[in-house]
């Protein structure tokens, strides 16, 4: 029996009970980075603007306030709305998972 008032823990595709580490929760429109959840605006134009601003700021990462960490974050935000960015993010995630898997 489950409690209807409590949010349930998200599971991965295999049902192992692992929570997502990064990405966008499409039901709540939140950016998930580890245990941090950042709400994204409902407007598509605002999300595109934020994603592009993060990428442009990441290109200026040599400046003191800005950083190169803004590039992947901008691509993750853009992947919510742009199919080509979504494909690149998924390919990177698959490549990273294969790279991390031990060779049997």
N, C-alpha and C positions, 0 to 999 in steps of 0.2 A: 504494500500500500504506500502510495507516495503522498507527500504533503503538497497541496496545490499552491500554497503561499510562498514556498521557497523556490528559488531558481535552481534548476538541476544543472549538474556539471556537464559540460559538453564533452562528447567523446569523439575520438578520431574515427576514420572509416572502418577500422577493424573492431571498434567497440571496446578499446582498451581503457577508456576512462581518462585519456590524456586531454588536457585543455589545449586549445590552439595557442601557439606561441607568437605568431604574427599574422597580419592580414586584416581584412575588413569583414566585420559581421554585417551581412546584408540585411538582416532583420532589424537591427537597432541602429544601423549606419554609424558604427563606431570603429575606429582604427585600433587594432589590438597589437601591442608591442610588449611581449612578455606578460607581466601582470598589470600593465598600464592600459587603460581604455580611454581613448580620446574621441569625443563625439565629433562627427562631421556634419556640415550643414546639409539640409534637405535639398537645397538648390543645386542643380547640376552645374550651372555656371560658376557658382561659388566654389564647388569642389575642384573644377577645372582650373580656376584662378589660383586656388591654394596649391594645387599640384604643380602648376607651372612656376609659381613664385618660389616654391621649395627647390625646384630643379635649377632655376636661374640663380638662386642664392647658393646652391651647391656648387655651381660653376665658379662662383667667387669665393670658394672655400679657403683660399689662402689669406683672406682678410680676417681680422681678429674675432669678430662676433659670429660671422657665418662659418659654416664648416662643410666638409665633404659628406657628412652624415645626412645632409639634406637631400642629396641625389636619390638614394634608394627610397627614402620616405616619400619624396615627390612622385616617384614611379609607382609606389604602392597606392597612393591617393588617386593617381590618374588611372590605375588599373580598375578602379571601381566603375569608370564610365567609358573608357576607351578599349575596344576589343584587342587592338594590337599591343597595348601595354599589358593587358591581362594575359595574352599569350606569352609574352616575354617573361612575365613574372612566373607563370606556371612552368615554363621551360627551365628557368633558373631554379625553381623549387625542386623539380624532378632531378636536375643535374646535381644539386646540392645533396639531396637525399641519397642518390646513388653513390656519391663521393663519400658520404659519411658511413655508409653501410660497410661492415667488415667483409672481407673476401672469405668465402667458405671453401 
